[in-house]
Amino acid sequence: MTSISASGGRTAPASAGVIQPAWVRVVHWINAAAMIVMIMSGWQIYNASPLFDFTFSRSITLGGWLAGGLLWHFAAMWLLVVNGLVYLVLGLATGRFRRKLWPITPSGVAADTKAALTGKLSHADLSRYNQVQKLLYAAIILVGIVVVLSGLSIWKPVQFQWLTAVFGGYDFARYVHFTCMALIVAFLVVHVALALLVPKSLRAMVAGR
């Protein structure tokens, strides 16, 4: 909405300077909380039947034991799925995904990766994502979809037999789910590190600008 100044001239739109709209900030922080609960409770569930020759420290798990971990996991699951659907619907409906994540080109990713590694990647305009950001955000959306679907195939392997079959069966679905979890954790580490390196990006996700 454009306002009129006292002198009769038009001022900038009320939304001018907004980097992250309110709905993006709300779903972002809800997603962050739900994901942390999902990961920590997931590690508790993993410890009950490890896939590999290691377990996670109890200090970073949630639930205390298998049943407790499952309760936390399922509770956060519904929050994550509903919040994720809201994000996908609004991202598509508002055109945010098209504006923010497209286009992505191999040459652009290579150039921005080189610039990042040499400390020459500009962060002056936070309203525009560089090619590396576009690739990472697009990829993590896909990973998020796969982690939910593989989780459903593990949770209800009888009811969702067809879905479990898509992932190669119950046992292989667990490996897919674990791999997606690991990718999400890696993304979160990089995401938080970059937020600390570019503090104004964190401010934008809190205040919007």
N, C-alpha and C positions, 0 to 999 in steps of 0.2 A: 504494500500500500504506500503510495506517494503522498507526502504532505506538502502544504503550502506554507512558505515562510511569511514572516510579517511584512516583508517588502513586496510580496506578491509572487516571488519566484518559487520554483519548485525545488524542494530539498531532495536528498537522496532517499530511496525507498527505506522503509523502517527496517527491512531485513538486511540492508547494506552492511557489510562487514561481518556478517554471520558466516562462520566457517563450517560449524557443525550444527545443523538444526536441532531443535529440542527432541524430536522423535529419535534421531540418531543417537543422541547422548543417553536417552533413557534406555533404549534397547541395548546399547553398548555396555552400560554398567550392570544391567540385569544379567546380560549374557556373561559378563566377567565373573559375577558372583556365582551364577549357576555352573559355569565351567569349572571353577575352582572346586566347588563341592563335588561335581561329577568326577573330576580327576582324583581327588583325595579318597573319595569313597570307592572309586574304581580300583585304586591301588590296594585298598583293604580287601576287595573281592578277589583281586589277582593273587594276593598272598595266600588265600585259601586253596588255590589250585594253580600254582605258578606254571607259566609256559616255558620259562627259561631257568637257568641255574642261579637265580637271585630272587630276593624278595625286597620289598620296600620297607624302610624303617617305619616303625609304628608312630614315630613322631611326625610323619608327614602323611599319615593315613587318617581316615575319618570313619567312625562307626564302632571301633573297639573290637568287633568280631564280624564274622561273615554276615549274620542276619542284620546287624546294625549298619554295616556297609551297604547292604542291599536296600534297606529302608531309605537311607540318605540318597543313594543313587537313583532310586525310582522317583523320589520326591523332586530332586533337581532335574530329572529327565523331563518331566512334564513342563516345568518352568522353561527349560531350555528349548524344547520343541515348540511350545506356543510362542515364546519370544522370538525364536528363529523364524517361524512362519510370518510373524508380524514384520520382521526385518525384510524378509524376501518379498512379501507382498508390497510393502511401502517402497522398497528399493526399486522394484519394477514399475509400480504405478506412478511414482514421482519422476521416473527417468534418472534417478541418482546413479544406478548401476551403469547405464549407458554413458552418462556424462563422466563419471569418475573412473570407470574401469575399461573404457574403450577409447581408442584402439590399443592393442598390445601387439608389438612387433618384435621379432627376434633381434633385429638390429638396434631397436630402441632399448630393449632389455640389456643387451651387451654394452651399449654406450653408457647407460646409467649405472650399470654394475661397475664398469671401469672408473667412472667418475666417483662413485661411492668409495671404492677401494683406494683411490688416490686423494680422497678428501676434498674433491671438487664438486660434489653434488650439492646443488643449491636447495635450501629449505626456506627461501624468502617468501614464496607464495604457498601457504598451506592449503589453499582451496583447490590446488591442482596436485594430483598424485603423479609421481614419476613412474617410469615404466616398471621398475622393480616393485614398487608398492602395488601397482595395478596387478602384476602377476601374482604376488603373494596374497593379496586380498581375494582375488578371483579363485586362486587355488585353495585357500582356507575355507571358502564357502563350499566348494566341492567336497573337501575333506569332511566338513561338518555334516553334509548330507550323507556321505558314506558311513561316518561313525554312527549316526542315528540309525540308518538302515541295518548296518551290521549288528548294532546293539539289539534291535528288534528281533533279528534272526536268532540271536543267542538267548534272548529273554523268552521268546515263544517259538521254539523250533518246530513244534507240532502244528500250532495254529498258522504259522507262516512258513510252511514247508517249502513253498515255491521260492520264497525270499532266501531261506537258508540254503537252498540248492544253488541259487545264483552265486552265493559266496563260497561254493564248493563244499558245503556241509558244515555241521556245527563246529567241528574242531578247527577247520580252516577259517571260519568266520571269526573265531576268537583271535586268530593271528591278525586278521584284517582290522579288527576292532582295536587291538593293541597297537598296531602300526599307526593307525589314524590318531590314537591318543598321543603317541610319541611325536607325531608331526605337529599336533596342536600345542603340545608343551614346548616344542622347539620354536614354533611361531610366537607363543606368548613370551618366551625369553627374549627373542629378537625384538618383539613389539615393545616390551617394557624397556629394554636397553635403549632403543631409539627414542622413546618418549623421554627418557632421562637425558639423552644427548641433545634433544631438541625440546626443551621445557615448554615452549609456546604451543607445541602440539598437544601437550597434556592440558594446558590451560584452556585450549579451544574445546577439548572434550568435556571440560567441566563447566566453563562459562559460555561456550559457543563461539567465542571470538578471541 
